[in-house]
Amino acid sequence: MKKTMSVLTAAAALSGTLSGFGAAPFPNQTQAATLSEDTNQSADELVKDLYNTAYKGEMPKQAQGLVINKSTKGDVHAALGEPERPIAGDNRFELYRWNMGQPGYGFSYHQDMTISEIRYFGTGVERQQNVGGVTPEVLRNELGRANRVLTVPFTDEIDYVYDTGQYELHFVMGTDQTADHVNLKAK
């Protein structure tokens, strides 16, 4: 009987009807559960990766090897190319936008042109399976309680701060309680 119901559920979901009478389609519970589990697993892995690389003053993926207080603006340009948006006006970050599943980054520099802060924006495509899947619950489950929880002035965002040796990892949550971006800076 369970197998028959699965087949009927799948058929109804594909056809958009239930028994052909024009009823509204209903979500396939198995697919929804699998997507949720994949999102959580991807977010869990991302949080661990961000946390582990933060101990070295780095961010993961394309920015790995670019170290706060050591690597220079020239090193960033050599590794990632010219920024899409250079530092100008009130913007203190050079921005590298995401494309084709690659995460976006921002870099801020000291006066000596070494990196002072790295910002991770995640990917634009399938964002829920990247930084958009990171929630306060994921942080608690993977990293425990934050060392500090701050309110970001003028934005209503909440900043969950984790100490990682010489560095601080900031998970900035938007009003929807998912990560907007992640900052890494020296203490």
C-alpha positions as CSV (number, residue, x, y, z in Angstrom):
1,M,0.0,0.0,0.0
2,K,2.9,2.4,0.9
3,K,4.5,1.8,-2.5
4,T,1.2,2.4,-4.3
5,M,0.7,5.7,-2.4
6,S,4.3,6.8,-3.4
7,V,3.5,6.1,-7.0
8,L,0.2,8.0,-6.7
9,T,1.9,10.9,-5.0
10,A,4.6,11.0,-7.6
11,A,2.1,10.9,-10.4
12,A,0.0,13.6,-8.8
13,A,3.0,15.8,-8.3
14,L,4.1,15.4,-12.0
15,S,0.6,15.9,-13.4
16,G,-0.4,18.6,-11.0
17,T,-3.6,16.8,-10.1
18,L,-4.9,14.2,-7.7
19,S,-6.7,11.4,-9.5
20,G,-7.2,13.6,-12.5
21,F,-9.8,15.8,-10.9
22,G,-7.9,19.1,-11.2
23,A,-6.9,19.3,-7.5
24,A,-4.0,21.6,-6.7
25,P,-0.6,19.9,-6.7
26,F,1.0,19.1,-3.4
27,P,4.7,19.0,-2.6
28,N,6.4,15.6,-2.7
29,Q,7.4,15.2,1.0
30,T,10.4,13.0,0.1
31,Q,11.9,15.6,-2.2
32,A,11.3,18.4,0.2
33,A,13.0,16.4,3.0
34,T,15.9,15.5,0.8
35,L,16.4,19.1,-0.2
36,S,16.3,20.2,3.4
37,E,18.8,17.6,4.5
38,D,21.1,18.5,1.6
39,T,20.9,22.2,2.5
40,N,21.6,21.4,6.1
41,Q,24.5,19.1,5.3
42,S,26.0,21.7,2.9
43,A,25.6,24.4,5.4
44,D,27.2,22.2,8.1
45,E,30.2,21.5,5.9
46,L,30.6,25.1,5.0
47,V,30.5,26.3,8.6
48,K,33.2,23.7,9.6
49,D,35.3,24.7,6.6
50,L,35.0,28.4,7.4
51,Y,35.8,27.8,11.1
52,N,38.8,25.5,10.4
53,T,40.4,27.9,7.8
54,A,39.8,30.9,10.1
55,Y,42.5,29.5,12.5
56,K,45.0,30.2,9.8
57,G,43.6,33.7,9.0
58,E,42.2,32.4,5.7
59,M,38.9,31.8,4.0
60,P,38.1,28.6,2.1
61,K,38.0,27.9,-1.7
62,Q,39.5,30.5,-4.0
63,A,40.7,32.8,-1.2
64,Q,42.6,30.0,0.6
65,G,46.2,30.9,1.0
66,L,45.4,34.7,1.2
67,V,46.2,35.4,4.9
68,I,45.1,38.3,7.0
69,N,48.0,40.6,8.1
70,K,50.4,38.8,5.7
71,S,49.1,38.7,2.1
72,T,49.0,41.9,0.2
73,K,46.6,43.5,-2.2
74,G,49.0,42.4,-5.0
75,D,48.7,38.8,-3.8
76,V,44.9,39.1,-3.9
77,H,45.0,40.5,-7.4
78,A,47.4,37.8,-8.5
79,A,45.1,35.0,-7.1
80,L,41.7,36.4,-8.0
81,G,42.3,39.0,-10.7
82,E,41.1,42.6,-10.7
83,P,38.1,43.2,-8.4
84,E,34.7,43.8,-9.9
85,R,34.3,46.8,-7.6
86,P,37.4,48.5,-6.2
87,I,37.6,50.5,-3.0
88,A,35.9,53.8,-3.5
89,G,34.0,56.4,-1.4
90,D,32.5,54.9,1.7
91,N,33.1,51.3,0.4
92,R,36.3,50.0,2.1
93,F,36.2,46.6,0.4
94,E,37.3,45.4,-3.0
95,L,34.6,43.1,-4.2
96,Y,34.8,39.9,-6.1
97,R,31.4,38.8,-7.2
98,W,30.3,35.2,-7.4
99,N,29.8,33.5,-10.8
100,M,29.2,30.0,-12.1
101,G,28.9,28.6,-8.6
102,Q,32.0,30.3,-7.3
103,P,31.7,32.3,-4.0
104,G,32.1,36.1,-3.8
105,Y,34.6,37.8,-1.5
106,G,35.5,41.2,-0.2
107,F,38.9,42.3,0.9
108,S,39.8,45.3,3.1
109,Y,43.4,46.4,3.6
110,H,45.7,48.1,6.1
111,Q,47.7,51.2,5.1
112,D,50.6,48.9,4.3
113,M,48.3,47.1,1.8
114,T,48.2,43.8,3.7
115,I,44.8,42.2,4.2
116,S,42.9,43.5,7.2
117,E,39.6,41.7,6.7
118,I,38.1,39.1,4.4
119,R,34.4,38.9,3.7
120,Y,32.7,35.7,2.3
121,F,29.4,36.2,0.5
122,G,28.9,32.6,-0.7
123,T,27.4,31.7,-4.0
124,G,24.6,33.3,-5.9
125,V,23.4,30.1,-7.5
126,E,21.8,27.6,-5.0
127,R,22.5,30.0,-2.2
128,Q,20.5,27.9,0.2
129,Q,23.1,25.2,-0.1
130,N,25.8,27.6,0.8
131,V,25.9,30.6,3.1
132,G,22.1,31.1,2.8
133,G,21.7,27.7,4.6
134,V,23.6,28.8,7.6
135,T,21.3,29.7,10.5
136,P,21.9,30.3,14.2
137,E,20.8,26.7,14.8
138,V,23.4,25.4,12.3
139,L,26.1,27.4,14.1
140,R,25.0,26.1,17.6
141,N,25.0,22.5,16.3
142,E,28.4,22.7,14.5
143,L,30.4,25.2,16.6
144,G,28.5,25.6,19.9
145,R,27.5,28.9,21.4
146,A,29.1,32.0,20.0
147,N,31.7,33.8,22.1
148,R,29.8,37.0,21.5
149,V,26.5,38.0,19.9
150,L,26.3,41.6,18.6
151,T,23.7,43.7,16.9
152,V,24.9,45.4,13.7
153,P,24.1,49.1,13.9
154,F,21.4,50.5,11.5
155,T,20.7,47.1,9.8
156,D,18.9,44.9,12.4
157,E,21.4,42.1,11.6
158,I,22.8,39.9,14.3
159,D,26.5,39.1,14.4
160,Y,27.6,35.7,15.9
161,V,31.3,36.0,16.7
162,Y,33.5,33.0,17.2
163,D,37.1,33.3,18.4
164,T,39.5,31.2,16.3
165,G,43.0,31.7,17.8
166,Q,44.3,35.0,16.6
167,Y,41.2,35.8,14.5
168,E,37.5,36.4,14.9
169,L,34.9,34.8,12.6
170,H,31.7,36.8,12.3
171,F,28.5,35.2,10.9
172,V,26.2,38.1,10.1
173,M,22.6,37.0,10.0
174,G,20.0,38.9,8.1
175,T,16.5,39.6,9.2
176,D,15.4,36.2,7.7
177,Q,17.8,34.4,10.2
178,T,20.1,33.1,7.5
179,A,23.7,34.3,7.0
180,D,24.1,37.3,4.8
181,H,27.9,37.1,4.8
182,V,30.8,36.0,7.0
183,N,33.7,38.2,8.1
184,L,37.2,37.2,9.2
185,K,39.5,39.6,10.9
186,A,42.3,39.7,13.4
187,K,41.5,40.2,17.1
